[in-house]
Amino acid sequence: MENSYIGIDIGTSATKAVCFDRSGTVVRECSRSYEMQHPRPDWSVQNPEIILAAVRECIQEITLDNTPEFISFSSAMQSCIAIDRNGNPLTDAMLWADNRAHELAERLRGTEEGQIFYTKTGIPIHSFSPMIKIAWLKEQDPSIYSRAYKFISIKEYIWHQLTGEYGIDSSMASGTGLMNIHTIEWDSDILDYLQIGAKQLSPIVSPTHLKKGLDDNFTYIIGGGDGALANLGTGAMQEGNMALSIGTSGAVRIPVSQPFIDPEMRTQCYHLIDHQYLKLGAVNNGAIVLQWLKESLLKTTESFDELFEQAETVAPGSEGLLFVPYLLGERAPIWDAAAQGTLLGIRITHSKAHLFRATLEGILFGLFSVTELLLADPQKRRETIIRASGGFGKSELWLQMVADIFGMKVIVADTIEASAWGAVLLGFNALGLDYPTEKGMGKCYLPNPDHEAVYSKGFERFKKIYPLLKDLNSEETIL
């Protein structure tokens, strides 16, 4: 076959391998699924060996009848694994959704030291941060902490297994809460706070860093974090664009040319490469909420396609039913690991279809609350184009909801596997290969003024619920 280029996207619920041709057309793809485990309250973990096996299986299948020019990686961010000197995991991978350290994070967040750390890293003090996870191990599991040779992410673990070296690209490093986003180096003050040395972290390298495989001689490109690469893959690295991704979690990201720090510690900032940064807000509660609704609450064998069809029969606004989907606590914009979900306004006339649609709307309300923060000027927001990617890009209903709730034009990436394509673009850059500067775009969605008016009222209700119920829902007041 013609030259092929492979992007591997190591996600929270699955690893996907996507083979592209030089134009960016998907030639072949495969995936391996796995689950997030919750062995204790507030814990969200995965076995690194299971993820490694999934990656190896995907590579084996996607290269079965071709030798790619390179294989480049994208990965979910904010995982943390303690490993020993031989590279063996001492812990499971603590994921972005792991909230075990929320009490420690709350203590540090309210201090001057916590505020200084945020201004250095662009990462809010919160339990999702690997920095806070390491601090928790130091405080709560000193045996593991003292034995740890390194603290690494799942992507670093896989990179080491495939290439024999430790390394972390600057986009992944910028999400750890350990890297100074102004210098692109591990921050010495934060390392001192954790009482670890820089050698206990992987060297920071460019996202275009490459290495030959230990066993297969493939050329591997280290790539980046899935969020930054989704912007790159959808063409949302230019002013006037905003990337919106919904997978297990969700995020909105806007390109900027220098680090962005919010005085109220409500936003994140990632580095991609050179002078390309992203200001963003990530939410915990994306499509994982739909999975919970289908499997745990509705306990239905109906497919998601069937549930979406039923939701389409319900009018925008779900006839007053409103869902605040903070099932896993929440990151942006409230940064409250103890936040809880709320279903408001339920009546006997509401059906399964209403509940499913209200959940779709609630997830988007959560993401729009971040967008309202990042793009505070309504006029500038209306002039900004949303570049959509992720699994939700398969649903026309959900995409139209985005346009209606956000009041913005939505363009769907020609391939919804934007992070994998972003990884491949970095591979082209690494090897000095020519590549298309313009990727074909899919369908366009424009706001429906009637729906927009309904959602505007619904969003105002949505914003009031969490502040009103925060004290009532707090752990101290639950009987």
Secondary structure, 3 states (H helix, E strand, C coil): CCCCEEEEEECCCEEEEEEECCCCCEEEEEEEECCCECCCCCCCEECHHHHHHHHHHHHHHHCCCCCCCEEEEEECCCCEEEECCCCCECCCEECCCCCCCHHHHHHHHCCHHHHHHHHHHCCCCCCCCHHHHHHHHHHHCHHHHHHCCEEECHHHHHHHHHHCCCCEEHHHHCCCCCEECCCCEECHHHHHHHCCCHHHCCCEECCCCEEECCCCCCEEEEEEEHHHHHHHHHCCCCCCEEEEEECCCEEEEEEECCCCCCCCCCCEEEEEECCEEEEEEEECCCHHHHHHHHHHHCCCCCCHHHHHHHHCCCCCCHHHCEEECCCCCECCCCCECCCCCEEECCCCCCCHHHHHHHHHHHHHHHHHHHHHHHCCCHHHHHHCEEEEECHHHHCHHHHHHHHHHHCCCEEEECCCCHHHHHHHHHHHHHHCCCCCCCCCEEEEECCCHHHHHHHHHHHHHHHHHHHHHHHHHCHHHCC
